Amino acid sequence: MSLHSFLWEYGEKVPGYDVTVINEKEARAAAGILFMLGMIVIFVGIGFNHVIVARVYLAFLFLDFTARMISPKYSPSLLLGKLVVQNQKPEYVGGLQKRFAWTLGWLIAIPMMQWFVLHWDITFYKVLICILCLTLMFLEAAFSVCVGCMIYKIIIREDPQHCPGGACEIRKKEPIQMFNPIQKVITALTIIGLTVGIYLFIAKTDSRTFFGEFLHEMVLTKQQLKHEEELKYQQEADAEFNSDDDDF
């Protein structure tokens, strides 16, 4: 393999396409698999305090994205995705923008290797990096939204060929993609309901982890936090007073 082909011919050559391509269905399946494993790690690793689970997953993630940068043929998650969707019709997208997106994923995985695999040093902001990775995987798996591909488009200042979901093509929306007035109202109410529900849960629920406490403090104003502290102090004082009465 020449240096030119390594740099500019990432993916497979398919008849009818003038650039090397990736099967987007395999990429989406792989993203879904990694997202599912990441959610399991959160529940098992953090919920049950099994640190080794998180370390193994993040080490696998780093190795997987390293393999993706070299060749998609040897990425473990892409091979699993290929196994899952092997009987579905391929959906080809340009390989170079996908490699750029996966290189960004690899760069994000490097500090996570240092923070969580080589040295376990967990903080809120470091956890946010993990959540960012899971969010990007979810967007790709669920909606075929490749954020890295969008950044690639901005950098090269031209539309890359064969974007995921045909996002680079300039076209009018089909009638089925349009919202009627009732659909707009339902969509708006759903977004408002989800936003208010998440806010109330974070603001009103007692936090049991440092991450939850941080979120709780983030959504409240200084006045609300001060009121909470005063209320907590009052409750502790009342409890202590009642305890003294019981002693008598």
Beta strands, then each sheet from edge to edge (+ up, - down):
strand 1: 21-23
strand 2: 92-94
sheet 1: 1+ 2-
end
